Amino acid sequence: MASGEPPSPADVTSAFRGACHGGHLSTAQYLHAHGADPHWRGYDGLTPLDVARGQGAGDVVR
């Protein structure tokens, strides 16, 4: 991403998955509201919801 350009949809979704993995609810909510794809499957075949479940991030799952 070049300086000053908005993040790509792929970047937003990647950050969303990271927020779900880390249990960062407010960040996940923000990214979801800004276009993150909650149905995207990573290289491991898991969605961000699957990742949050695996990390025990119940507040993110809800």
VENQUI-V206838 format. One record per backbone hydrogen bond with DSSP energy under -1.0 kcal/mol. CO is the residue of the C=O (numbers start at 1). NH is the residue of the N-H. E is the energy in kcal/mol with one decimal. If there is no record, write none. Layout:
co=(CO,CO)
nh=(NH,NH)
e=(E,E)
//
This chain:
co=(2,8,9,10,11,12,13,14,15,16,17,18,19,23,24,25,26,27,28,29,31,32,37,42,46,47,48,49,50,51,52,53,56,57,58)
nh=(5,12,13,14,15,16,17,18,19,20,21,22,24,25,28,29,30,31,32,33,36,35,40,45,42,51,52,53,54,55,57,56,58,61,62)
e=(-2.0,-2.3,-2.4,-2.4,-2.4,-2.2,-2.4,-2.0,-2.4,-2.6,-2.6,-2.2,-2.6,-1.3,-2.6,-2.8,-2.2,-2.7,-2.5,-2.3,-2.2,-1.4,-1.2,-2.5,-2.3,-2.2,-2.4,-2.5,-2.4,-1.4,-2.6,-1.4,-1.6,-2.2,-2.5)
//
